[in-house]
Protein backbone atom coordinates (compact mmCIF):
# COMPACT_ATOMS: atom_id res chain seq x y z
CA UNK A 1 0.00 0.00 0.00
CA UNK A 2 1.37 3.43 -0.95
CA UNK A 3 2.28 5.80 1.89
CA UNK A 4 1.04 9.40 2.07
CA UNK A 5 4.46 10.59 0.87
CA UNK A 6 4.41 8.22 -2.11
CA UNK A 7 0.90 9.34 -3.05
CA UNK A 8 2.08 12.96 -3.28
CA UNK A 9 5.26 12.20 -5.20
CA UNK A 10 5.66 11.93 -8.96
CA UNK A 11 9.05 10.94 -10.34
CA UNK A 12 10.14 12.13 -13.77
CA UNK A 13 13.10 11.82 -16.12
CA UNK A 14 14.13 14.53 -18.61
CA UNK A 15 13.72 13.58 -22.26
CA UNK A 16 14.69 15.16 -25.54
CA UNK A 17 11.64 16.64 -27.29
CA UNK A 18 11.01 15.15 -30.70
CA UNK A 19 8.35 14.02 -33.15
CA UNK A 20 5.59 11.43 -32.81
CA UNK A 21 8.05 8.57 -33.23
CA UNK A 22 10.03 9.82 -30.24
CA UNK A 23 6.85 9.87 -28.13
CA UNK A 24 6.03 6.32 -29.21
CA UNK A 25 9.49 5.14 -28.13
CA UNK A 26 8.84 6.61 -24.67
CA UNK A 27 5.57 4.65 -24.42
CA UNK A 28 7.19 1.43 -25.63
CA UNK A 29 9.64 1.86 -22.75
CA UNK A 30 6.74 1.76 -20.27
CA UNK A 31 6.63 5.52 -19.65
CA UNK A 32 4.29 8.31 -20.69
CA UNK A 33 5.59 11.53 -22.31
CA UNK A 34 4.79 14.86 -20.68
CA UNK A 35 5.77 18.50 -20.33
CA UNK A 36 6.31 20.78 -17.32
CA UNK A 37 5.80 24.55 -17.54
CA UNK A 38 4.78 27.58 -15.50
CA UNK A 39 6.17 29.87 -12.77
CA UNK A 40 8.09 31.85 -15.38
CA UNK A 41 10.56 29.00 -15.95
CA UNK A 42 11.49 27.09 -19.09
CA UNK A 43 9.33 24.28 -20.40
CA UNK A 44 10.78 20.81 -19.83
CA UNK A 45 10.01 17.60 -21.72
CA UNK A 46 9.65 14.63 -19.36
CA UNK A 47 8.95 10.91 -19.25
CA UNK A 48 6.73 9.83 -16.35
CA UNK A 49 5.58 6.69 -14.57
CA UNK A 50 1.98 6.08 -15.76
CA UNK A 51 1.07 4.22 -12.56
CA UNK A 52 2.04 7.19 -10.41
CA UNK A 53 0.08 9.52 -12.68
CA UNK A 54 -3.00 7.25 -12.53
CA UNK A 55 -2.76 7.07 -8.73
CA UNK A 56 -2.91 10.87 -8.52
CA UNK A 57 -5.82 11.16 -10.98
CA UNK A 58 -7.78 8.50 -9.10
CA UNK A 59 -7.15 9.99 -5.64
CA UNK A 60 -9.81 11.88 -3.66
CA UNK A 61 -8.60 15.27 -4.92
CA UNK A 62 -8.00 13.97 -8.47
CA UNK A 63 -6.59 16.46 -10.96
CA UNK A 64 -6.63 19.16 -8.26
CA UNK A 65 -3.97 17.30 -6.27
CA UNK A 66 -0.83 19.28 -5.41
CA UNK A 67 2.16 16.91 -5.44
CA UNK A 68 5.94 17.04 -5.43
CA UNK A 69 7.56 16.46 -8.80
CA UNK A 70 11.05 14.98 -8.50
CA UNK A 71 13.41 15.10 -11.47
CA UNK A 72 16.36 12.70 -11.66
CA UNK A 73 18.94 14.21 -9.30
CA UNK A 74 17.70 17.69 -10.05
CA UNK A 75 14.70 19.96 -9.62
CA UNK A 76 12.01 19.31 -7.02
CA UNK A 77 8.91 21.43 -7.35
CA UNK A 78 5.23 21.50 -6.38
CA UNK A 79 3.07 20.73 -9.41
CA UNK A 80 -0.40 19.87 -10.68
CA UNK A 81 -1.74 17.86 -13.60
CA UNK A 82 -3.52 20.33 -15.87
CA UNK A 83 -4.22 18.18 -18.94
CA UNK A 84 -3.98 14.55 -20.01
CA UNK A 85 -4.99 12.34 -22.94
CA UNK A 86 -6.02 8.69 -23.09
CA UNK A 87 -5.77 6.20 -25.96
CA UNK A 88 -9.43 5.69 -27.02
CA UNK A 89 -9.44 1.88 -27.29
CA UNK A 90 -7.13 0.53 -24.59
CA UNK A 91 -7.42 3.53 -22.27
CA UNK A 92 -3.66 3.94 -21.85
CA UNK A 93 -2.27 7.37 -20.97
CA UNK A 94 -0.81 9.13 -24.02
CA UNK A 95 0.44 12.47 -22.72
CA UNK A 96 0.51 14.57 -19.52
CA UNK A 97 0.76 18.34 -19.04
CA UNK A 98 2.13 19.49 -15.67
CA UNK A 99 2.26 22.99 -14.20
CA UNK A 100 4.63 24.31 -11.54
CA UNK A 101 2.70 25.64 -8.55
CA UNK A 102 3.66 28.53 -6.28
CA UNK A 103 1.99 27.81 -2.93
CA UNK A 104 1.62 31.55 -2.17
CA UNK A 105 -0.23 32.35 -5.42
CA UNK A 106 -3.95 31.82 -5.97
CA UNK A 107 -5.19 29.37 -8.60
CA UNK A 108 -8.36 29.05 -10.63
CA UNK A 109 -9.62 25.45 -10.62
CA UNK A 110 -12.80 23.44 -11.24
CA UNK A 111 -14.15 21.66 -8.14
CA UNK A 112 -16.83 18.92 -8.31
CA UNK A 113 -20.21 19.48 -6.63
CA UNK A 114 -21.50 16.58 -4.50
CA UNK A 115 -25.20 16.53 -3.56
CA UNK A 116 -26.05 15.27 -0.06
CA UNK A 117 -29.35 14.17 1.45
CA UNK A 118 -32.71 13.19 -0.03
CA UNK A 119 -34.79 16.00 -1.51
CA UNK A 120 -38.25 16.51 0.00
CA UNK A 121 -39.59 16.86 -3.53
CA UNK A 122 -38.43 13.31 -4.23
CA UNK A 123 -39.42 11.72 -0.92
CA UNK A 124 -42.77 13.43 -0.41
CA UNK A 125 -43.84 14.64 -3.86
CA UNK A 126 -42.60 11.83 -6.09
CA UNK A 127 -40.33 13.98 -8.24
CA UNK A 128 -36.84 13.37 -9.60
CA UNK A 129 -33.74 15.24 -8.47
CA UNK A 130 -31.84 16.68 -11.43
CA UNK A 131 -28.28 17.98 -11.05
CA UNK A 132 -27.75 20.72 -13.62
CA UNK A 133 -24.21 21.80 -12.67
CA UNK A 134 -21.54 19.30 -11.65
CA UNK A 135 -18.49 21.54 -11.23
CA UNK A 136 -17.92 25.07 -9.98
CA UNK A 137 -14.93 27.28 -10.79
CA UNK A 138 -13.18 28.69 -7.72
CA UNK A 139 -10.12 30.79 -6.94
CA UNK A 140 -7.97 30.10 -3.88
CA UNK A 141 -4.47 29.27 -2.68
CA UNK A 142 -3.21 25.79 -3.66
CA UNK A 143 -3.37 24.60 -0.07
CA UNK A 144 -7.05 25.62 0.22
CA UNK A 145 -8.40 23.77 -2.83
CA UNK A 146 -11.37 21.67 -1.62
CA UNK A 147 -11.71 18.08 -2.79
CA UNK A 148 -15.40 18.83 -3.50
CA UNK A 149 -18.22 21.22 -2.64
CA UNK A 150 -21.00 19.44 -0.73
CA UNK A 151 -24.55 20.76 -1.11
CA UNK A 152 -27.51 19.72 1.06
CA UNK A 153 -30.61 19.14 -1.08
CA UNK A 154 -32.96 17.85 1.61
CA UNK A 155 -35.12 21.02 1.51
CA UNK A 156 -35.57 21.01 -2.27
CA UNK A 157 -39.20 20.81 -3.42
CA UNK A 158 -41.00 21.59 -6.68
CA UNK A 159 -40.40 25.19 -7.70
CA UNK A 160 -37.26 25.62 -5.58
CA UNK A 161 -33.82 25.77 -7.21
CA UNK A 162 -30.42 25.29 -5.59
CA UNK A 163 -28.03 27.86 -7.07
CA UNK A 164 -24.29 28.52 -6.90
CA UNK A 165 -24.89 31.28 -4.36
CA UNK A 166 -26.43 28.66 -2.04
CA UNK A 167 -23.31 26.46 -2.01
CA UNK A 168 -21.31 26.46 1.25
CA UNK A 169 -17.73 27.74 1.18
CA UNK A 170 -15.20 29.46 3.40
CA UNK A 171 -13.73 32.94 3.01
CA UNK A 172 -10.59 31.29 1.62
CA UNK A 173 -12.45 30.12 -1.48
CA UNK A 174 -13.95 32.56 -4.00
CA UNK A 175 -16.58 31.33 -6.45
CA UNK A 176 -16.04 32.49 -10.03
CA UNK A 177 -19.06 30.73 -11.56
CA UNK A 178 -22.16 32.95 -11.92
CA UNK A 179 -23.89 33.05 -8.51
CA UNK A 180 -27.32 32.68 -10.18
CA UNK A 181 -26.33 29.51 -12.07
CA UNK A 182 -28.71 26.62 -11.19
CA UNK A 183 -27.09 23.60 -9.55
CA UNK A 184 -30.02 21.26 -8.88
CA UNK A 185 -33.83 21.15 -8.79
CA UNK A 186 -36.71 18.67 -8.57
CA UNK A 187 -38.60 17.84 -11.76
CA UNK A 188 -41.83 15.93 -12.39
CA UNK A 189 -42.09 12.47 -13.90
CA UNK A 190 -43.93 12.66 -17.22
CA UNK A 191 -45.65 9.50 -18.45
CA UNK A 192 -45.90 9.14 -22.20
CA UNK A 193 -49.32 8.03 -23.47
CA UNK A 194 -49.45 5.70 -26.46
CA UNK A 195 -51.98 7.06 -28.97
CA UNK A 196 -54.48 4.53 -30.35
CA UNK A 197 -55.25 4.38 -34.10
CA UNK A 198 -58.76 5.72 -33.35
CA UNK A 199 -57.33 8.70 -31.45
CA UNK A 200 -54.86 9.46 -34.22
CA UNK A 201 -57.64 9.22 -36.84
CA UNK A 202 -59.98 11.42 -34.80
CA UNK A 203 -57.30 14.09 -34.47
CA UNK A 204 -56.66 13.95 -38.22
CA UNK A 205 -60.40 13.99 -39.03
CA UNK A 206 -60.31 10.66 -40.86
CA UNK A 207 -61.43 7.11 -40.17
CA UNK A 208 -58.89 4.39 -39.45
CA UNK A 209 -58.07 2.21 -42.43
CA UNK A 210 -59.31 -1.37 -42.46
CA UNK A 211 -56.57 -4.00 -42.08
CA UNK A 212 -55.48 -5.49 -45.39
CA UNK A 213 -56.64 -9.05 -46.01
CA UNK A 214 -53.91 -11.30 -47.34
CA UNK A 215 -55.35 -13.82 -49.83
CA UNK A 216 -54.48 -17.46 -49.65
CA UNK A 217 -51.76 -18.54 -52.02
CA UNK A 218 -50.37 -14.98 -52.42
CA UNK A 219 -46.67 -15.08 -53.15
CA UNK A 220 -44.38 -13.66 -50.44
CA UNK A 221 -42.39 -10.56 -51.27
CA UNK A 222 -38.73 -11.26 -51.78
CA UNK A 223 -36.70 -10.79 -48.57
CA UNK A 224 -37.74 -11.38 -44.98
CA UNK A 225 -40.44 -9.17 -43.52
CA UNK A 226 -39.69 -7.24 -40.35
CA UNK A 227 -35.93 -7.40 -40.87
CA UNK A 228 -34.18 -5.06 -38.54
CA UNK A 229 -32.19 -2.25 -40.20
CA UNK A 230 -28.45 -2.30 -39.74
CA UNK A 231 -27.42 -0.67 -36.49
CA UNK A 232 -25.83 2.67 -36.86
CA UNK A 233 -22.29 2.98 -35.67
CA UNK A 234 -22.05 4.49 -32.23
CA UNK A 235 -20.59 7.96 -32.26
CA UNK A 236 -17.77 8.54 -29.81
CA UNK A 237 -18.88 10.65 -26.84
CA UNK A 238 -15.86 12.94 -27.08
CA UNK A 239 -13.38 13.46 -29.87
CA UNK A 240 -9.90 12.51 -28.79
CA UNK A 241 -7.29 15.22 -28.88
CA UNK A 242 -4.47 14.81 -31.30
CA UNK A 243 -1.50 12.94 -29.93
CA UNK A 244 1.04 15.39 -28.56
CA UNK A 245 4.67 15.17 -29.45
Helices and strands as residue ranges (DSSP letters): H 4-7, E 9-14, H 20-28, E 31-38, E 41-49, H 50-57, G 62-64, E 67-71, E 76-86, E 93-100, E 106-116, H 120-123, E 128-131, E 135-141, G 142-144, E 149-152, E 161-163, G 164-166, E 174-175, E 182-187, H 197-204
